[in-house]
């Protein structure tokens, strides 16, 4: 059972500058659903609201054995970071072109859900084309080396 979820589009869409590991404030049914591997980071992003960092639009499926007290699948969830890290991220995101994207959701050794987030800068169209060319040339090189 795989309890980690990656955001593969983030590496294609953004230049990753700094990485942070943040805790997530979750409900009981949410952590159970993450342990079943039913989470999705596509189209999710991080934003500051009232000096707190939230991950928004992250989909965690409703828990299959949950009763009437099940969670909402795309609610905003608080990210837990130190004040120093929050201040640094807030200062950087106020500059033009910087954003915070979630990269990787996993369960720590102690059983807590953690989210690896990154300070990122959006790629232009020509950067994306260059990334595709590099990936295709790597595949071709691997194919030649295999023979």
C-alpha positions as CSV (number, residue, x, y, z in Angstrom):
1,X,0.0,0.0,0.0
2,X,1.6,3.3,-1.2
3,X,0.9,6.2,1.2
4,X,2.8,8.8,-0.6
5,X,1.4,11.1,-3.3
6,X,3.5,13.2,-5.7
7,X,2.6,16.3,-7.7
8,X,4.4,15.5,-11.0
9,X,3.0,18.6,-12.8
10,X,4.8,20.9,-10.3
11,X,8.3,20.0,-11.6
12,X,7.1,20.6,-15.2
13,X,5.3,23.9,-14.5
14,X,7.7,25.6,-12.0
15,X,11.4,26.2,-11.3
16,X,11.8,24.8,-7.7
17,X,13.9,27.2,-5.5
18,X,13.5,26.1,-1.8
19,X,11.8,23.1,-0.2
20,X,10.2,22.9,3.2
21,X,8.5,20.0,5.0
22,X,5.3,21.1,6.7
23,X,2.8,19.3,9.0
24,X,-0.9,19.4,8.1
25,X,-3.8,19.9,10.4
26,X,-6.2,17.1,9.5
27,X,-9.4,15.5,10.7
28,X,-9.5,11.8,11.7
29,X,-11.3,10.7,8.5
30,X,-8.8,12.6,6.4
31,X,-5.7,10.8,7.8
32,X,-7.4,7.5,7.4
33,X,-8.2,8.3,3.8
34,X,-4.5,9.4,3.2
35,X,-3.3,6.1,4.6
36,X,-5.4,4.3,2.1
37,X,-3.7,6.4,-0.6
38,X,-6.7,8.3,-1.7
39,X,-5.3,11.8,-2.0
40,X,-4.5,14.0,-5.0
41,X,-2.2,17.0,-5.3
42,X,-3.0,18.0,-8.9
43,X,-4.3,21.6,-9.1
44,X,-3.5,22.3,-5.5
45,X,-1.6,25.3,-4.3
46,X,-0.7,27.1,-1.1
47,X,-1.9,30.6,0.0
48,X,-1.7,32.8,3.0
49,X,-4.9,33.8,4.8
50,X,-4.6,35.8,8.1
51,X,-0.9,35.0,8.5
52,X,-1.5,31.3,8.3
53,X,-0.4,29.1,5.3
54,X,-3.2,26.9,3.9
55,X,-3.1,24.3,1.2
56,X,-6.1,24.8,-1.0
57,X,-7.8,22.6,-3.6
58,X,-6.0,19.4,-2.4
59,X,-8.4,16.5,-2.9
60,X,-8.6,13.9,-0.1
61,X,-11.4,11.4,-0.9
62,X,-14.1,10.8,1.7
63,X,-13.3,7.9,4.0
64,X,-15.1,4.8,2.9
65,X,-16.0,3.7,6.4
66,X,-16.9,7.2,7.7
67,X,-20.2,7.9,9.2
68,X,-22.2,11.1,9.0
69,X,-19.1,12.9,10.3
70,X,-17.1,12.6,7.2
71,X,-14.9,15.5,5.9
72,X,-15.3,17.7,2.9
73,X,-13.0,16.5,0.2
74,X,-11.5,19.8,-1.0
75,X,-11.5,22.0,2.1
76,X,-8.6,24.3,3.0
77,X,-6.1,22.7,5.4
78,X,-3.7,24.6,7.7
79,X,0.0,23.9,7.1
80,X,2.2,23.8,10.2
81,X,5.6,25.6,9.9
82,X,7.8,27.7,12.2
83,X,7.2,31.4,12.4
84,X,10.6,32.1,10.8
85,X,9.7,29.8,7.8
86,X,6.3,31.4,7.5
87,X,7.7,34.9,7.5
88,X,10.4,34.0,4.9
89,X,7.8,32.4,2.6
90,X,5.3,35.3,3.0
91,X,8.0,37.9,2.1
92,X,9.0,35.9,-0.9
93,X,5.5,35.3,-2.2
94,X,4.7,39.0,-2.0
95,X,7.4,39.5,-4.7
96,X,6.2,39.2,-8.3
97,X,6.5,35.7,-9.9
98,X,6.9,33.6,-6.7
99,X,4.4,31.0,-5.5
100,X,4.2,28.1,-3.1
101,X,3.4,24.7,-4.5
102,X,2.9,21.3,-2.8
103,X,5.2,18.6,-4.1
104,X,4.9,15.5,-2.1
105,X,2.5,14.2,0.6
106,X,3.7,11.4,2.8
107,X,3.3,9.7,6.2
108,X,6.3,10.3,8.5
109,X,7.9,7.5,10.6
110,X,5.9,8.7,13.6
111,X,2.6,8.4,11.7
112,X,1.9,12.0,11.0
113,X,1.0,13.3,7.5
114,X,3.6,15.7,6.1
115,X,3.5,17.8,3.0
116,X,6.7,18.8,1.2
117,X,6.1,22.3,-0.3
118,X,8.4,24.5,-2.4
119,X,8.9,28.1,-3.1
120,X,8.7,28.2,-6.9
121,X,8.8,30.4,-9.9
122,X,6.6,29.7,-13.0
123,X,8.3,28.5,-16.2
124,X,7.8,30.2,-19.5
125,X,6.6,28.2,-22.6
126,X,10.2,27.9,-24.0
127,X,11.4,26.5,-20.7
128,X,8.7,23.8,-20.8
129,X,9.7,22.9,-24.4
130,X,13.3,22.7,-23.3
131,X,12.3,20.3,-20.5
132,X,10.5,18.1,-22.9
133,X,13.5,18.0,-25.2
134,X,15.8,17.0,-22.3
135,X,13.4,14.3,-21.3
136,X,13.1,12.9,-24.8
137,X,16.9,12.9,-25.3
138,X,17.4,11.1,-22.0
139,X,14.9,8.4,-23.1
140,X,16.7,8.1,-26.5
141,X,20.1,7.8,-24.8
142,X,18.8,5.1,-22.4
143,X,17.4,3.2,-25.3
144,X,20.7,3.3,-27.2
145,X,22.7,2.3,-24.0
146,X,20.3,-0.6,-23.5
147,X,21.2,-2.1,-26.9
